[in-house]
Every structure is written in C-alpha cells, then in structure tokens.
Amino acid sequence: MFANLPNYQGPHKVGFVDIESNPDGNSPLRKGVLFRLYYPTSTTSAPKQNWLPEGWFYSKGYGNFLNIPTYLISTFIYPFLVYTKLAAFKETPLETASLPTKLPVVIFSHGLAGMRTTYSNLCGNLASRGFIVAAIEHGDGSACATVRHANDLEIPYHHPAKEEVLDGETETEYALRFRRSQLTHRKNEVYTVLELLKRIDSGDDSFIYSKDESKKNTLLNQFQNRFDFDNKALVGHSFGGATSIHVLEANEINFKCAVILDPWMHAVNPEAEIHIPHMNLQSHVFHWKSNLDAVQRLVERSKKAETKVAYIKDTKHNDASDFGLLYPKIMSMAKQCGSNPVEAHKIQDSLIYGFIQKYLQVPVKIQEVAHERVVFDETAFDDLYNKPMNSFFHYRKAKKLEIISKFNITKSHEISRKAAELWKSESASVKEYFKEISMNEHSAFKQRHPNYDWQPWKTRSKKSRIDSYLLSPQSTSESEYVVSHFLHPTLLQSSPNFIHSGFVSQDVYDATLLDSDIKGTIIWYDQGHFNLASKPNDL
C-alpha cells in the first residue's frame, strides 16, 4: 500500500534542505519564498524521510485541488501519501571529496498543483550527478498548497473565480490576466531564489527563517563558495514550463541552457523568443492544437538559439512527476500516465541530462543512448499534430465553411453547436461515412504508434453523456472550443458537491467558461481532472 521512490540514477546519494526566507516588506514577494535544495551528499545511509514534508497539510492540498471531500482525503489520500518515502536524506553534509568545489546549479519550477517534492525524482537525479537543484514551491496560488511559517500563513490553491472578473472584462480576458499575474509572481520567485542562493554562497544566511538559529548556521555554512552561478540551467514542467519561457524571454539572467517540459502556453507571450539553447520535451498525450501551435511558434521564433524538440511515445502529462513512480499501475489505469511510467522516467532523465551536459560543465558525464520511444524535431511535430479525430470532428471540419456561409456563424463554439445539431439529424449512411474515415485514421495512427493508449468515446446512454462545449484557453482558432467527446467516459467519483468527476485524454485548462445557456460549471485542471458543480440540462 505504501510506496517508496526509487534510488536516483547518478553515482552520489542525495541530501536536501528546505529554505524559507523571512518576510520582506520592501520586496514584491513580501511573504517570502520557500524552496528545497537537492544536492549530492557524502552520507551513504540515513533514515528515509517522508515525501510530503507536512503530511496532512499537503494531502489536504492535493485533495482540495481535486475537490475531494475532507472525509475522502482522510480515508484515501492521506494514508497513501503520508507514509511515502523519499530516496533523499534530510539535512546531510554536502559532498566535497569527489566533486569540484563549484557545482552547477538548476532552478526548477513546478506545474499547477505541484509543490517542492512533486518532482523529487527529476530533481534528485540531477543532484545525484553533482548538481545543486533549487525546487521552488510557488506562492502565487498555483501550488496544491504552500505555507510561510514565518508569519503562520497558509496559501491554498487559487482556482479562477467568476467573482474576480472585472466590470467590462470578459471571462476569457480574466482567465488570461489571472494566469499572467501568476507568471509574473513566479518569475519574481525565480529571480529571488537565485539572489538568495548567491547570498548563501557568500556566507550570508541572515534572510533565512528558522526556529533554530544555531542549526541554520551549521547547516548552510557548507554551501559557502560551492555554487557555480556561471554554470546554471532552468527547468520547468507545464505551468512551470510557461514560467521558464517567461523568465527566459526577458533575457535578464545568464542561464546557459533550459529544459521546458510540456509547457502550457495559455499565458505565454505569443511573441516570446528564447535566446539560449533549450530543449522542448513533450509527452505524447497532452497538447491540443492551439497549445501545439504556440509551442511551434516559440520554436520558430527561437531558431537563433539551438533548439531541440522531442516527445516520448506512450507518455502523458503526469509522467514527468513522481506520481507515476509511486503508483504506476493506478496512474496508468486512470489514464494519467503512460503504460510504463518507470521506464518513461528513465528516458526523461537521460534526455534532460544528456541535453544539459552539452552546455554546462558537469561533474558526471553520461553516454547518450538512442531510444525507439523518442521522436525528435519535425517528425515530433508531425506526430503530435496528426493524432486521429473522431467521426464528429471530421464531420464538423467538413461542414465548417457551409455552416459559416449558411447560418452566418463565425464563433467556434457556435459552429460546434450547429454542427452537433446537424449531426443529430444526419442519416445513418452519412454518419457511417465519417465513422469510416475516423476508423481508417485511427488504424493508420495505431500502425505508426502501436503502444499509443487511445480510448475511443463509447456509445452510452443520455444520462452518462455530456454534450457541452468547453472553452480552451489559448487562441480564437478553429480548435479553441473542444467538444466534450474527447473526455474519457470513466467517471471516477461522485459526491454531494460534485455530481461527476473524471479524467480527460487531453488537458484543457481554465475552462470555467461555459455557454450561458448551459447550467453548470466545469473546471479543468493541470492534472486533467474535472468536476461538474451543477447538473447540465442534458446530463
């Protein structure tokens, strides 16, 4: 029942220490910052530490993010997570004998509902090869939960809320403003953490909050003059990938390279350009067209720098986090990871480190090994764009121009609604025609990607069907509105507060914006989870 994370891939054991800064009224981050340092340690054996630093607080944070009632959190989530153990040791000595005096630095930014241990395997693998990794726990309301002990402040996950929409502001404009304000906060945290690391390197720890001042001084003295700030990289996943792009486009910090994992592009400046070598590493199942368009625009605009694009076959968005390692079978069955999360992590690690070692002076070199599950550059884009559509989407695509001309409709959601009306009245032969197109496309795709885990929309009764159109958070392109037929039909829970919950095969975010005639709110999250707050008319 209780899971432990695997040992790290490098030759060194890994230590960690949590660092929280004191509140600073003169800083844009007045509440202070919180981050975890992962580093190579000379300790070879020590008691294993809990994956969650404060078990109930963060279990409740994950549960509240998914809108799970407290009694279910205490019954299921908390018992599973509270006894989970890290492979890293707490507050152990920094390795000195077998490593250079100056160690390369990585700043890591988590995705929505993450926190400083959600990606401990990724960060620990880097540390086990001689890096000092600062994993930020963002205080912008995008972590599952976070705390600032210095002023007894708890910061829960902040969901977009209709009451925050300004007068004269559309919900779409609000969603963009909301996420961009979070990106600004996150960017400031990256800058601040880097400055605090420089202060630690110089021997100044006066800014650090600690209940035990004597222990603080003893522990952090070992980091003095150990950071190589001319040899640093930036890594981020999902909204952390967007954070990395936001930091890098400013071009104010001399990162040598960056790795951007499955970036959610909604709030990213469409004119962004990255000026340093970077790898854009995707999962197989994450991107919708508008998000992929934005990634491709970024790659095109950043061609002056060396840019690598890749995806790993048979992977999903959560394969980047620790959850697939902790519960591989459950995460695969729930369609939140690919069929082999453990192997996916090893491939991800080799790609990340293999790229970083080209641009940084690293203490440990690894041999790059080609893997059949990794697809690069233009071929990667071709595969990600050409995922098969169901019969209705082929029908909508074929009828689009006719609908625009005949009904004088231009908005994507209105085109989709009209197409759905026409689809219902079409003859069986017409539907069979588009069904055949869809199945042929799926067959061809399956031949190209035999391990791809595609689950078609099954025929179900009206009671279990959701016929609503959801706003996707990027552009006004044809794919801006994504019909709910992309949802996995599995309903994973029911409760008095939320009629149905489940997981989606493609992540679409901040879709709190439904057509006004549909009674209900659907909230889409970074982890692909959705909830219905009230019953739609046709559910």
C-alpha positions in Angstrom: 0.0 0.0 0.0 2.8 2.4 0.9 5.2 3.4 -1.8 8.8 4.4 -1.8 10.5 6.3 -4.6 13.4 4.6 -6.4 17.0 5.4 -5.9 18.5 8.1 -8.1 20.3 7.4 -11.4 23.7 9.1 -10.6 26.7 7.9 -8.5 26.0 10.1 -5.5 23.5 9.9 -2.7 21.2 13.0 -2.4 20.6 15.3 0.5 18.0 18.0 0.9 17.3 21.1 2.9 14.2 23.3 2.9 14.9 27.1 2.9 12.3 29.7 3.7 13.1 33.4 3.6 11.8 35.9 6.2 9.0 38.2 5.1 10.3 41.4 3.4 8.0 44.4 3.2 10.2 46.0 0.6 10.1 43.0 -1.8 7.5 42.2 -4.4 7.4 38.9 -2.6 6.5 40.3 0.8 5.5 36.9 2.2 8.9 35.4 1.5 9.8 32.4 -0.7 10.1 28.7 0.1 12.3 26.2 -1.8 14.0 22.9 -1.4 17.7 22.4 -2.2 18.6 18.9 -3.5 22.3 18.3 -3.5 24.9 15.5 -3.6 25.7 14.3 -0.1 28.6 12.4 1.4 26.1 10.5 3.6 25.6 6.9 2.4 22.9 5.9 4.9 20.3 7.7 6.9 16.7 7.4 7.9 14.3 7.8 4.9 12.2 10.9 5.0 8.6 11.4 4.1 7.8 12.5 0.6 5.3 15.1 2.0 7.0 17.5 4.4 3.8 18.1 6.3 1.6 15.1 5.6 -1.9 16.2 6.4 -1.5 19.8 5.1 -0.3 18.7 1.6 -2.6 15.7 1.4 -5.4 18.1 2.0 -3.9 20.5 -0.6 -3.9 17.8 -3.3 -7.4 16.7 -2.3 -8.8 20.2 -2.2 -7.3 20.8 -5.6 -9.3 17.9 -6.9 -12.4 19.0 -5.0 -12.4 15.8 -3.0 -14.4 15.9 0.3 -12.3 16.0 3.5 -13.6 12.6 4.7 -12.3 11.0 1.5 -9.0 12.8 1.8 -8.5 11.4 5.3 -9.7 8.0 4.2 -7.8 7.5 1.0 -5.3 10.2 0.0 -3.7 10.9 3.4 -3.0 7.3 4.3 -1.5 6.6 0.9 0.8 9.7 0.8 1.8 10.3 4.4 4.0 7.2 4.6 5.6 7.6 1.2 9.3 7.9 1.5 12.0 9.8 -0.5 15.3 8.4 -1.6 17.0 11.6 -0.3 18.4 12.3 3.1 17.4 15.3 5.2 20.0 18.0 6.0 23.1 15.8 5.5 26.6 17.0 4.6 27.3 18.3 1.1 29.7 16.0 -0.8 33.2 17.5 -1.0 35.8 14.8 -1.6 34.8 13.5 -5.1 33.3 16.7 -6.6 34.6 20.0 -7.8 34.5 22.9 -5.4 32.0 24.7 -7.6 28.8 22.8 -8.5 26.4 23.6 -11.4 23.0 25.0 -10.5 19.5 24.2 -11.6 16.3 26.2 -10.8 13.2 24.1 -11.1 9.6 25.4 -11.5 6.6 23.0 -10.8 3.3 22.8 -12.7 -0.2 23.6 -11.4 -0.9 21.9 -8.1 2.7 20.8 -7.7 4.9 21.6 -4.8 8.6 21.3 -3.9 8.6 17.5 -3.7 6.2 16.7 -6.6 9.2 16.3 -9.0 11.7 14.9 -6.4 12.9 12.2 -8.8 13.7 14.6 -11.6 15.5 17.0 -9.2 17.2 14.2 -7.3 18.6 12.6 -10.4 20.3 15.8 -11.3 21.6 16.2 -7.7 22.9 12.6 -7.8 25.2 13.7 -10.6 26.7 16.7 -8.8 24.1 19.5 -9.3 22.6 21.7 -6.7 18.9 22.0 -7.6 16.5 24.6 -6.1 12.9 23.4 -6.4 10.7 26.4 -5.8 7.3 26.0 -4.1 5.5 28.8 -5.7 3.4 31.2 -3.6 1.1 32.5 -6.3 -1.7 30.1 -5.6 -0.7 27.6 -8.2 0.8 25.1 -5.7 -1.6 22.5 -4.4 -0.9 24.3 -1.1 2.0 26.1 0.5 2.9 27.6 3.8 5.0 30.5 5.1 5.9 29.5 8.6 7.5 32.9 9.4 4.1 34.5 9.6 1.9 31.4 10.0 0.4 31.9 6.5 -1.2 29.1 4.6 -1.7 29.6 0.8 -4.2 27.3 -0.7 -4.6 26.5 -4.4 -6.3 29.5 -6.1 -9.0 28.5 -8.6 -10.1 31.0 -11.2 -13.3 32.6 -9.8 -16.1 34.4 -11.7 -16.5 36.9 -8.9 -12.9 38.2 -9.7 -13.9 39.2 -13.3 -13.7 43.0 -13.6 -16.5 45.1 -14.9 -16.3 45.2 -18.7 -13.9 42.3 -18.7 -14.8 39.0 -20.5 -14.2 35.8 -18.7 -11.6 34.9 -21.4 -9.7 38.2 -20.7 -9.9 37.5 -16.9 -8.5 34.0 -17.3 -5.6 35.4 -19.3 -5.0 38.2 -16.8 -5.2 35.8 -13.9 -2.6 33.4 -15.3 -0.3 36.1 -16.4 -0.3 37.7 -13.0 0.7 34.3 -11.6 3.5 34.1 -14.2 4.8 37.5 -13.1 4.8 36.3 -9.5 6.6 33.1 -10.4 9.2 35.0 -12.4 9.9 37.1 -9.4 10.3 34.0 -7.3 12.9 32.6 -9.8 14.9 35.9 -9.6 14.6 36.0 -5.8 15.7 32.4 -5.2 18.7 32.9 -7.4 19.7 36.0 -5.4 19.2 34.2 -2.1 21.4 31.4 -3.4 24.1 34.0 -4.1 23.8 35.2 -0.5 24.1 31.7 0.8 27.2 31.3 -1.4 28.7 34.4 0.1 28.1 33.2 3.7 25.0 35.4 4.4 22.1 33.5 5.8 20.5 36.3 7.7 17.5 36.3 5.5 16.5 32.7 6.3 13.6 31.9 8.6 14.5 29.2 11.2 13.2 28.2 14.5 16.7 27.0 15.4 19.3 29.7 14.5 22.3 27.6 15.6 21.3 24.7 13.4 20.7 27.0 10.5 24.2 28.4 10.7 25.8 25.0 10.9 23.9 23.5 8.0 24.2 26.3 5.5 27.8 27.2 6.1 28.8 24.1 4.0 27.2 25.8 0.9 29.5 28.8 1.0 31.5 29.2 -2.2 30.0 25.9 -3.6 27.6 27.4 -6.3 28.8 27.8 -9.9 26.5 30.6 -11.0 28.2 30.8 -14.4 27.1 27.2 -15.0 23.3 27.1 -14.4 20.2 25.9 -16.1 16.4 26.4 -15.8 13.9 23.6 -15.9 10.1 23.6 -15.6 7.1 21.5 -16.3 3.6 22.5 -17.5 2.9 25.9 -15.9 6.5 25.7 -14.7 7.4 25.4 -18.4 5.5 28.6 -19.1 7.3 30.1 -16.2 10.6 29.1 -17.7 9.7 30.7 -21.0 8.5 33.9 -19.2 11.9 34.1 -17.4 14.0 33.3 -20.5 12.3 35.7 -22.9 13.2 38.6 -20.5 16.9 37.5 -21.1 18.0 39.1 -17.8 19.7 36.1 -16.3 22.6 34.3 -17.9 21.2 30.7 -17.8 23.4 28.6 -20.1 20.5 26.3 -21.2 16.9 25.3 -20.3 14.6 22.3 -20.5 10.9 23.0 -21.0 8.6 20.1 -20.3 5.1 20.0 -21.7 4.6 23.8 -21.4 1.1 25.1 -21.0 1.2 28.1 -23.4 -2.0 29.9 -22.5 -0.5 32.8 -20.7 2.8 32.9 -22.5 3.6 35.9 -24.7 2.8 34.9 -28.3 5.8 36.9 -29.4 8.2 35.2 -26.9 11.6 34.3 -28.1 14.3 32.3 -26.2 17.9 33.3 -26.8 19.8 30.3 -25.2 19.9 26.6 -26.1 16.8 24.8 -24.9 15.0 21.5 -25.3 11.2 21.4 -25.6 10.4 17.9 -24.3 6.8 16.8 -24.7 4.7 13.9 -23.6 2.7 12.0 -26.2 -0.7 12.9 -24.9 -1.1 16.5 -23.7 -1.3 19.1 -26.5 -4.4 20.4 -28.2 -3.9 22.3 -31.5 -3.8 25.8 -30.1 -1.2 24.9 -27.5 0.9 23.0 -30.0 0.7 25.9 -32.4 2.0 28.2 -29.7 4.9 25.7 -29.0 5.8 25.6 -32.7 5.7 29.5 -32.9 8.1 29.6 -30.0 10.4 27.2 -31.6 10.3 29.1 -34.9 11.0 32.4 -33.2 13.9 31.0 -31.2 15.8 29.4 -34.0 18.8 31.7 -33.5 19.5 29.6 -30.4 20.0 25.9 -30.6 16.6 24.4 -30.1 15.7 20.7 -29.7 12.1 19.4 -29.8 11.3 15.8 -28.7 8.5 13.7 -27.3 8.4 10.3 -25.6 6.0 7.8 -27.1 3.3 6.4 -24.8 3.6 9.1 -22.2 1.1 11.5 -20.6 1.4 14.8 -18.8 1.9 13.3 -15.3 4.7 11.1 -16.4 7.1 14.0 -15.6 6.1 14.0 -11.9 6.7 11.5 -9.1 3.1 10.1 -9.1 3.8 7.6 -11.9 6.7 6.2 -10.0 4.8 6.0 -6.8 1.6 4.3 -8.2 2.4 3.2 -11.8 -0.5 0.8 -12.2 -3.0 3.2 -10.7 -1.8 6.1 -12.7 -1.8 4.1 -15.9 -5.3 2.7 -15.3 -6.6 6.2 -14.5 -5.1 7.4 -17.9 -2.9 9.9 -16.1 0.4 8.2 -17.2 1.5 6.0 -20.0 1.7 2.2 -19.7 5.2 2.2 -18.2 5.9 5.3 -16.0 9.1 3.8 -14.6 10.7 3.5 -18.0 9.3 6.8 -19.0 11.1 8.5 -16.1 14.4 6.9 -17.0 14.1 8.0 -20.6 13.1 11.5 -19.5 16.1 11.7 -17.2 18.6 10.6 -19.9 17.1 13.2 -22.3 17.3 16.0 -19.8 20.7 15.3 -18.5 22.0 14.4 -22.0 20.9 17.9 -23.2 22.2 19.8 -20.2 25.7 18.2 -20.3 26.2 19.6 -23.7 26.1 23.2 -22.4 27.2 23.0 -18.8 30.4 21.8 -17.2 29.1 18.8 -15.4 30.8 16.7 -12.8 29.4 13.4 -14.2 29.1 12.6 -17.9 26.6 10.1 -19.2 26.6 8.3 -22.5 23.6 9.3 -24.7 21.7 6.3 -25.9 19.1 6.5 -28.7 15.7 5.1 -27.7 13.0 3.9 -30.0 10.3 5.7 -27.9 11.9 9.2 -28.5 11.0 11.2 -31.6 12.7 14.5 -32.5 12.1 17.8 -34.2 9.9 18.0 -37.3 8.9 14.3 -37.0 7.8 15.0 -33.4 5.6 17.9 -34.5 4.1 15.8 -37.3 3.2 13.0 -34.9 1.8 15.3 -32.3 -0.3 17.3 -34.8 -1.6 14.2 -36.6 -3.4 12.4 -33.7 -6.7 11.0 -35.0 -10.1 12.6 -34.7 -13.4 11.0 -34.0 -16.2 10.9 -36.6 -18.0 14.0 -35.3 -14.8 16.2 -35.6 -14.3 15.0 -39.2 -18.0 16.0 -39.8 -17.5 19.4 -38.2 -14.4 20.0 -40.2 -16.2 19.1 -43.4 -19.3 21.3 -42.6 -17.5 24.3 -41.2 -17.5 26.5 -44.3 -21.1 25.6 -45.1 -22.2 26.5 -41.6 -20.4 29.8 -41.7 -22.0 30.7 -45.1 -25.5 29.4 -44.5 -26.0 30.4 -40.9 -23.7 33.5 -40.7 -21.9 32.0 -37.8 -18.2 32.8 -37.1 -17.5 31.8 -33.4 -16.0 28.4 -32.9 -18.4 27.3 -30.1 -21.4 28.3 -32.2 -20.1 26.4 -35.2 -19.6 23.4 -33.0 -23.2 23.7 -31.6 -24.7 24.0 -35.0 -22.6 21.1 -36.3 -23.9 19.0 -33.4 -27.5 19.9 -34.3 -26.9 18.9 -37.9 -25.1 15.7 -36.9 -28.0 14.5 -34.8 -30.3 14.8 -37.8 -28.0 13.2 -40.3 -28.8 9.9 -41.9 -27.1 6.7 -40.8 -25.2 6.5 -44.1 -23.6 9.9 -43.6 -22.6 9.1 -40.0 -21.2 5.8 -41.2 -19.2 7.6 -43.9 -17.4 9.8 -41.3 -17.1 6.9 -38.9 -15.2 5.0 -41.6 -12.9 8.0 -42.1 -12.2 8.2 -38.4 -11.5 4.4 -38.0 -9.2 4.4 -41.0 -7.3 7.3 -39.5 -7.1 5.6 -36.2 -5.9 2.4 -37.8 -3.1 4.2 -39.6 -2.1 6.0 -36.5 -2.1 2.7 -34.5 0.3 1.2 -37.0 2.7 4.2 -36.6 2.3 4.2 -32.8 1.5 0.6 -31.6 1.9 1.5 -27.9 -0.3 4.6 -28.0 -3.1 4.2 -25.5 -6.1 5.6 -27.3 -9.5 5.1 -25.7 -12.4 5.9 -28.1 -15.6 7.5 -27.0 -18.1 4.7 -26.4 -21.8 4.7 -27.1 -23.6 5.4 -23.9 -27.0 6.5 -22.7 -28.0 10.1 -22.5 -27.7 10.1 -18.7 -24.0 9.5 -18.8 -23.3 11.8 -21.7 -22.0 15.4 -21.5 -23.0 17.4 -24.6 -21.4 20.8 -23.8 -18.7 22.8 -25.5 -15.7 23.8 -23.5 -13.6 26.9 -23.9 -9.9 26.0 -24.5 -7.6 28.7 -23.1 -5.4 29.9 -26.0 -6.5 31.4 -29.3 -9.5 32.1 -31.4 -8.5 29.3 -33.8 -10.8 26.6 -35.0 -9.7 24.3 -32.2 -10.4 26.9 -29.5 -13.6 25.1 -28.4 -13.1 21.5 -27.6 -16.2 19.3 -27.6 -16.5 17.0 -24.6 -16.4 13.9 -26.7 -12.6 14.0 -26.0 -13.3 13.2 -22.4 -12.7 9.7 -21.1 -16.0 8.2 -20.2 -14.8 6.7 -16.9 -16.5 8.5 -14.0 -14.2 8.1 -11.0 -16.2 9.5 -8.2 -19.4 11.0 -7.1 -20.2 13.2 -4.1 -23.0 15.6 -2.9 -20.9 18.6 -4.0 -19.8 17.3 -7.4 -22.0 15.1 -9.5 -19.3 13.6 -11.6 -15.6 13.6 -11.7 -13.2 12.0 -14.1 -10.1 12.4 -16.3 -9.6 13.7 -19.8 -7.4 12.4 -22.6 -6.2 15.9 -23.5 -5.6 18.6 -20.9 -7.6 21.8 -21.5 -7.3 24.4 -18.8 -9.4 27.0 -17.0 -12.5 26.0 -18.9 -14.8 27.6 -16.3 -16.3 29.5 -19.2 -19.4 27.6 -20.5 -22.1 28.9 -22.8 -24.6 30.9 -20.8 -27.5 28.5 -21.6 -25.7 25.5 -20.1 -26.4 25.4 -16.4 -23.1 24.2 -14.8 -19.5 24.9 -14.3 -16.8 22.6 -15.5 -13.3 23.3 -14.1 -10.3 21.8 -15.8 -7.1 21.4 -14.0 -3.4 20.8 -14.8 -3.7 17.2 -13.8 -6.5 16.6 -16.3 -9.2 16.4 -13.6 -12.6 18.0 -14.0 -15.7 18.5 -11.8 -19.3 19.5 -12.6 -20.5 21.9 -9.9 -24.2 21.6 -11.1 -26.0 19.4 -13.5 -26.1 20.4 -17.1 -29.5 20.4 -18.8 -28.8 17.3 -20.9 -26.7 15.2 -18.5 
